[in-house]
Amino acid sequence: MAAAADHTILATSHTMRDEMAAFAVMTILLAIVPWTGIYPFFVMQALCFALVACAFNLLIGYGGLLSFGHAMFLGTAGYVSAHALKVLGLSPEIGILCGVASAAVLALVTGIVAIRRQGIYFAMITLALSQLLYFIYLQAPFTHGEDGIQSVPPGKLFGVLSLADPTILYYFVLAGFLLGFLIIFRAINSPFGEVLKSIRENEPRAISLGYKTDHYKLLAYILSGTLAGFGGSLKVFVAQNASLTDVHWSMSGEIVLMTLVGGLGTIFGPVAGAFIIVAMQQYLAGFGQWVTVIQGAIFVICVLSFRRGVVGEIAHYFRRSF
Amino acid sequence: MQGLYAQLLVGLINGSFYALLSLGLAVIFGMLNIINFAHGALYMMGAFCAYFLLNMLGLNYWYALIIAPIAVGLFGILLERTMLQWLTGLDHLYGLLLTFGLGLVIQGIFQNYFGSSGLPYAIPDQLKGAWNLGFMYLPVYRAWVVFFSLAICLGTWYLIERTRLGGYLRAATENPVLVRAFGINVPRMITLTYGLGVGLAALAGVLSAPINQVRPLMGADLIIVVFAVVVIGGMGSIMGSIITGFALGVIEGLTKYFYPEASNTVVFVLMVLVLLAKPTGLTGRAT
């Protein structure tokens, strides 16, 4: 028994080291993007979605809760940040703070409702809640309905750094993404993350061990929603607008798809998935609705024969070969 | 008052669609443990099937009412045999994701060929016109939709709750392994159940074709409302699904009259209230 425990600890420290190495590689690769000639707009967009997908993955991959409404955090934070920047004329850092705070409040309110059910009911409830918000934003005056909030001014970060400069904007978005990613990474490897995993595996047993599982689930939901909102706020600076498409259920579906393609419950999977899906949308933009068909087909293929996702398959392959 | 009755009627009609769709979802969930996200797309296929039958083969509404549910039901059986059956034993969420993907594929293909605008489908001659009830004019077709849906819902309830076949079905829902041990072919029953649920969705599509026009995305938003209906009603009882479906349609209709701004959101708001008061849904059992 003791030997087994030792082995587990060794294995975790081993994976921890691998993950740290992978994180370093990822950071370096992302940091040199402006010098490679890769279209930075594409990478920034992918980074924003990657953060949202990582936040979503925290909930499904570690808490076992499938949210089909994560677009509501993305969209809400986007609208609030865009409004703060454009109409109230606030600085970028305050604008982001407002967006993230709004996502946190939204997560608290919807979380109290949604965590009352599990499994597919949780998915249906989050979907319905995001649809509720979609209709509210459709009618609310500050969102400008179908037009959305257009040409949001980038502003100067801390009053010094002009985010109109693409390179500065790139590193700003990258820093935001890395911050969000590290928060999630830390949460997963904390005692909180361990309790979350135990709830995913066997909730009744976690309850019998004295954990207030509802509190943990709500906390995970709020953390996930807040960080997804952070991604949404960053996206406002990249796209310079906030619109209804960001709150629509199809956006929630895309977030699910990114995570599924990359690998549910893997730390780097959502990042890989976000890059794959955003790249696919970029290349297939001329094909109209076939993009929807292809996305649907990827869903089907992933569920039927590729449930580990890209990163999950790679990790599985290496673990087996050792 | 005219407006109120008109909105009540619209509510009853929407309620018929909610009832037919949530009934199908509940039946499928009972046997397959899958929430069929493709339900909206299959409902849309039912409407398109009626449209094709009329414009390509010259078969009118009454043929469509029989052929479309069977054709789409067979398509559903094909989906179940080729894909859904492989999910047995996996987490329920994979069924949701798979059917979500199937819905995207089906809707995307129809959008490619038919765009997003609606195609007209005429009300059949026998159901044209309106009755003067004194306090309002009741369009015959709308009355027909409400009564026919109600009849189908009650028929399905009778089939499941009162017949021998329904007994097997309910038994297999409770304990498939034991029912198989009695020599009943449970996998075939699962396939047929999926076909039945899908057929109900297609039937709702045919019924709605003359009212809502035939559009590739006609089921996309509807299915989300139906999910809320299912959460409110719980999937534990067939009769519960039927009553909740009709009741929510009526409440939505009343909202359209008294406070139109909230008509899109009222079902979702009710879902929140029900979850706060009784998390298992009105008829649902604890899961």
Chai-1 contact restraints between the chains, C-beta under 6 A:
chainA,res_idxA,chainB,res_idxB,connection_type,confidence,min_distance_angstrom,max_distance_angstrom,comment,restraint_id
A,L66,B,L93,contact,1.0,0.0,6.0,A-B,restraint_1
A,V113,B,V272,contact,1.0,0.0,6.0,A-B,restraint_2
A,V113,B,L275,contact,1.0,0.0,6.0,A-B,restraint_3
A,R116,B,L275,contact,1.0,0.0,6.0,A-B,restraint_4
A,R116,B,P279,contact,1.0,0.0,6.0,A-B,restraint_5
A,G119,B,H92,contact,1.0,0.0,6.0,A-B,restraint_6
A,I120,B,I35,contact,1.0,0.0,6.0,A-B,restraint_7
A,I120,B,H92,contact,1.0,0.0,6.0,A-B,restraint_8
A,I120,B,L96,contact,1.0,0.0,6.0,A-B,restraint_9
A,A123,B,L96,contact,1.0,0.0,6.0,A-B,restraint_10
A,M124,B,F227,contact,1.0,0.0,6.0,A-B,restraint_11
A,M124,B,V231,contact,1.0,0.0,6.0,A-B,restraint_12
A,I125,B,V231,contact,1.0,0.0,6.0,A-B,restraint_13
A,L127,B,I224,contact,1.0,0.0,6.0,A-B,restraint_14
A,A128,B,F227,contact,1.0,0.0,6.0,A-B,restraint_15
A,A128,B,A228,contact,1.0,0.0,6.0,A-B,restraint_16
A,A128,B,F268,contact,1.0,0.0,6.0,A-B,restraint_17
A,A128,B,M271,contact,1.0,0.0,6.0,A-B,restraint_18
A,Q131,B,I224,contact,1.0,0.0,6.0,A-B,restraint_19
A,L132,B,T265,contact,1.0,0.0,6.0,A-B,restraint_20
A,L132,B,F268,contact,1.0,0.0,6.0,A-B,restraint_21
A,F135,B,N264,contact,1.0,0.0,6.0,A-B,restraint_22
A,F135,B,T265,contact,1.0,0.0,6.0,A-B,restraint_23
A,Q289,B,G108,contact,1.0,0.0,6.0,A-B,restraint_24
A,Q289,B,Q111,contact,1.0,0.0,6.0,A-B,restraint_25
A,Q289,B,N112,contact,1.0,0.0,6.0,A-B,restraint_26
A,T292,B,L104,contact,1.0,0.0,6.0,A-B,restraint_27
A,T292,B,G108,contact,1.0,0.0,6.0,A-B,restraint_28
A,V293,B,V105,contact,1.0,0.0,6.0,A-B,restraint_29
A,V293,B,G108,contact,1.0,0.0,6.0,A-B,restraint_30
A,V293,B,I109,contact,1.0,0.0,6.0,A-B,restraint_31
A,Q295,B,L104,contact,1.0,0.0,6.0,A-B,restraint_32
A,G296,B,G101,contact,1.0,0.0,6.0,A-B,restraint_33
A,G296,B,L104,contact,1.0,0.0,6.0,A-B,restraint_34
A,G296,B,V105,contact,1.0,0.0,6.0,A-B,restraint_35
A,A297,B,V105,contact,1.0,0.0,6.0,A-B,restraint_36
A,F299,B,L97,contact,1.0,0.0,6.0,A-B,restraint_37
A,F299,B,G101,contact,1.0,0.0,6.0,A-B,restraint_38
A,V300,B,L98,contact,1.0,0.0,6.0,A-B,restraint_39
A,V300,B,G101,contact,1.0,0.0,6.0,A-B,restraint_40
A,V303,B,Y94,contact,1.0,0.0,6.0,A-B,restraint_41
A,V303,B,L97,contact,1.0,0.0,6.0,A-B,restraint_42
A,V303,B,L98,contact,1.0,0.0,6.0,A-B,restraint_43
